[in-house]
Each structure stands twice: as C-alpha cells, then as structure tokens.
Amino acid sequence: MDSTLITAIVSMITGVAAWFVGRRKQKNDFIADLQASINMLADYNHKLLAENLELRKEIVELKVQFYAYEQKKEQKKGKK
C-alpha cells in the first residue's frame, strides 16, 4: 500500500509540474508571438515613414517647379 500511495503522490506531483511547465511555455509562446507582431508592425511603420518622407520631398520639388513656372508666366505677362 505504501508503494501505491507513493506512486500516486509522485504521479500527482509530476502531473502538476507538467501542467505548470506547459502553462508557462504557453505564456512564453504567447509573449513571443506578441513580440513578433510588434516587430513586424514596427518594421512596417518604419517603411511607411520612409515612404511618407519621400512623398513629402516629391511634393516640395513639385511646388518649387510650380512656383518657378508661375514666375516665368508672370514675367512673360509683364513683357507684353
């Protein structure tokens, strides 16, 4: 009977330990998945910011060209 009781206690302890280890691994996997999502979103955000900067540069260049065109147009009007 003692060996049966010891076996039952050891099995119970092993089961509880396995549950704790599995639960911790599950939490760690969840945290790792969240971190991967954060990293992916941060990379995407970085790409969007770079694209935004390029588009802003293009807008400035187009405005400069537009104002230069407007000045030429005004100069031609003044000569007539």
TIMAR-601209 format. One record per residue (C-alpha): residue number from 1; x, y, z; residue in three letters. Coordinates in Angstrom, 1 decimal. Layout:
# residues N
pt num=NUM, xx=X, yy=Y, zz=Z, residu=ala;
...
***
This chain:
# residues 80
pt num=1, xx=0.0, yy=0.0, zz=0.0, residu=met;
pt num=2, xx=2.9, yy=2.4, zz=0.7, residu=asp;
pt num=3, xx=4.3, yy=1.9, zz=-2.8, residu=ser;
pt num=4, xx=0.8, yy=2.5, zz=-4.3, residu=thr;
pt num=5, xx=0.4, yy=5.7, zz=-2.2, residu=leu;
pt num=6, xx=3.9, yy=6.9, zz=-3.2, residu=ile;
pt num=7, xx=3.3, yy=6.1, zz=-6.8, residu=thr;
pt num=8, xx=0.0, yy=8.1, zz=-6.7, residu=ala;
pt num=9, xx=1.7, yy=11.1, zz=-5.0, residu=ile;
pt num=10, xx=4.6, yy=11.0, zz=-7.4, residu=val;
pt num=11, xx=2.2, yy=10.8, zz=-10.4, residu=ser;
pt num=12, xx=0.2, yy=13.7, zz=-9.0, residu=met;
pt num=13, xx=3.3, yy=15.8, zz=-8.4, residu=ile;
pt num=14, xx=4.5, yy=15.0, zz=-11.9, residu=thr;
pt num=15, xx=1.2, yy=16.0, zz=-13.4, residu=gly;
pt num=16, xx=1.0, yy=19.3, zz=-11.5, residu=val;
pt num=17, xx=4.7, yy=20.1, zz=-12.5, residu=ala;
pt num=18, xx=3.9, yy=19.2, zz=-16.2, residu=ala;
pt num=19, xx=0.8, yy=21.5, zz=-16.1, residu=trp;
pt num=20, xx=2.9, yy=24.4, zz=-14.7, residu=phe;
pt num=21, xx=5.6, yy=23.9, zz=-17.2, residu=val;
pt num=22, xx=3.1, yy=23.6, zz=-20.1, residu=gly;
pt num=23, xx=1.3, yy=26.7, zz=-18.8, residu=arg;
pt num=24, xx=4.5, yy=28.7, zz=-18.6, residu=arg;
pt num=25, xx=5.5, yy=27.6, zz=-22.1, residu=lys;
pt num=26, xx=2.1, yy=28.6, zz=-23.4, residu=gln;
pt num=27, xx=2.5, yy=32.1, zz=-21.8, residu=lys;
pt num=28, xx=6.0, yy=32.4, zz=-23.2, residu=asn;
pt num=29, xx=4.8, yy=31.3, zz=-26.7, residu=asp;
pt num=30, xx=2.1, yy=33.9, zz=-26.5, residu=phe;
pt num=31, xx=4.6, yy=36.6, zz=-25.4, residu=ile;
pt num=32, xx=6.9, yy=35.6, zz=-28.2, residu=ala;
pt num=33, xx=4.0, yy=35.8, zz=-30.7, residu=asp;
pt num=34, xx=3.1, yy=39.3, zz=-29.4, residu=leu;
pt num=35, xx=6.8, yy=40.4, zz=-29.7, residu=gln;
pt num=36, xx=6.9, yy=39.1, zz=-33.3, residu=ala;
pt num=37, xx=3.8, yy=41.1, zz=-34.1, residu=ser;
pt num=38, xx=5.2, yy=44.2, zz=-32.5, residu=ile;
pt num=39, xx=8.4, yy=43.8, zz=-34.5, residu=asn;
pt num=40, xx=6.5, yy=43.3, zz=-37.8, residu=met;
pt num=41, xx=4.4, yy=46.4, zz=-37.1, residu=leu;
pt num=42, xx=7.5, yy=48.4, zz=-36.2, residu=ala;
pt num=43, xx=9.2, yy=47.4, zz=-39.5, residu=asp;
pt num=44, xx=6.0, yy=48.3, zz=-41.4, residu=tyr;
pt num=45, xx=5.8, yy=51.6, zz=-39.7, residu=asn;
pt num=46, xx=9.4, yy=52.4, zz=-40.5, residu=his;
pt num=47, xx=8.7, yy=51.6, zz=-44.2, residu=lys;
pt num=48, xx=5.6, yy=53.8, zz=-44.2, residu=leu;
pt num=49, xx=7.6, yy=56.7, zz=-42.6, residu=leu;
pt num=50, xx=10.3, yy=56.4, zz=-45.2, residu=ala;
pt num=51, xx=7.7, yy=56.4, zz=-48.0, residu=glu;
pt num=52, xx=6.0, yy=59.4, zz=-46.4, residu=asn;
pt num=53, xx=9.3, yy=61.3, zz=-46.3, residu=leu;
pt num=54, xx=9.9, yy=60.5, zz=-50.0, residu=glu;
pt num=55, xx=6.5, yy=61.7, zz=-50.9, residu=leu;
pt num=56, xx=7.0, yy=64.9, zz=-48.9, residu=arg;
pt num=57, xx=10.2, yy=65.5, zz=-50.7, residu=lys;
pt num=58, xx=8.5, yy=65.0, zz=-54.0, residu=glu;
pt num=59, xx=5.7, yy=67.5, zz=-53.1, residu=ile;
pt num=60, xx=8.4, yy=70.1, zz=-52.2, residu=val;
pt num=61, xx=10.1, yy=69.6, zz=-55.5, residu=glu;
pt num=62, xx=6.8, yy=69.9, zz=-57.4, residu=leu;
pt num=63, xx=6.0, yy=73.1, zz=-55.5, residu=lys;
pt num=64, xx=9.3, yy=74.5, zz=-56.4, residu=val;
pt num=65, xx=8.8, yy=73.7, zz=-60.1, residu=gln;
pt num=66, xx=5.2, yy=75.1, zz=-59.9, residu=phe;
pt num=67, xx=6.4, yy=78.4, zz=-58.4, residu=tyr;
pt num=68, xx=9.2, yy=78.7, zz=-61.0, residu=ala;
pt num=69, xx=6.7, yy=78.1, zz=-63.7, residu=tyr;
pt num=70, xx=4.4, yy=80.8, zz=-62.2, residu=glu;
pt num=71, xx=7.2, yy=83.3, zz=-62.0, residu=gln;
pt num=72, xx=8.1, yy=82.7, zz=-65.7, residu=lys;
pt num=73, xx=4.5, yy=83.1, zz=-66.6, residu=lys;
pt num=74, xx=4.3, yy=86.4, zz=-64.7, residu=glu;
pt num=75, xx=7.5, yy=87.6, zz=-66.3, residu=gln;
pt num=76, xx=6.1, yy=86.9, zz=-69.8, residu=lys;
pt num=77, xx=2.9, yy=88.7, zz=-68.8, residu=lys;
pt num=78, xx=4.9, yy=91.8, zz=-67.8, residu=gly;
pt num=79, xx=6.8, yy=91.9, zz=-71.1, residu=lys;
pt num=80, xx=3.7, yy=92.0, zz=-73.1, residu=lys;
***
